[in-house]
């Protein structure tokens, strides 16, 4: 009896996932291309603190994350086209 209930629930979840995709309900989530937020890079300073570079649209913000709270270190960093010039 318990095994039949498990198969029923798993099948129901699969059916609902298929129906959501089939009828366009999955389109409510932003796609990777349409995302506006992202974590560019993180750097651990010690066991409790780290620096996080966050991107919103084309602007980056440097944050210090730690147990005492989160602090902006630098905001409004404009993301420029990264030129890969060969080293001299």
N, C-alpha and C positions, 0 to 999 in steps of 0.2 A: 504494500500500500504506500509506504513512504517513498519507494523508488519511483512509482508511478506519478506521485505528486511532484517529485523532483523533475522528471522528464516533462511534465505538464508546464511547470513554471519556466524551465529553460526554453521550451518551445514557444511559450507565450512571449517571453522576452525577445526571442529571435523574430517572431512575427511582428511585434511592435516596432522593432528596429527596421525591419524591411518596410513596413507601412510608412514609417516616418520618412524614410529615404524615398520611397516611391511617390508619396504625395507631397513632397517638398518641405516637410517640416524640419529637415536637417539644414536647410538654407538659412535658418535664423542665426546660426553661429558664424562668426567672421572667418573668412578664409585666411590662409597664411599670407596671401598677397595683399589682402585688405587690412591687415593688422596695423594699428597705429602705435602700439606699445611693444617694447622689447628690452630685454637685458642684453647689453652689448658685451660687458665684461665684468668679472668680479675678481677681487684680490683680497685674500685673507691677511690681515695685519697681525693678528694674534688669535688666541683661542676664542676670544669673545667679540672681536670687532672685524669688520671687513668693509672695503670700499666697493661700491656697486655703480657702474656706469649704465644709466637707463636712457633709452631713446624714446621720445614721443614725437611722432611725425619726423621732421628732420632736425629736431633739437635734442641735445643730450644734456643730462643732468648727472653730476657726480654726488653720490650720497654716502655718508658714513653710517653704517648700520651697527648697532651695538645694544647692550643691555640697558644703557642709560637713555635710550631713545634713538631716533633716526634724525640725522642732521644733513641738510644740504651743504656741501662743501663748495660747489660751483654750479650755477644754473645758467641756462640759456646758451650752452655751448653749441655753436652752429656746426653742423656736420658738413664738411667740405668734401669735394671730390678727392678721393685719395689717389694721389699720383704715385706710381711706383717707379721712382727714379733710381737707376742702378747706382750703387755706391761707387765713389771715385777710386 
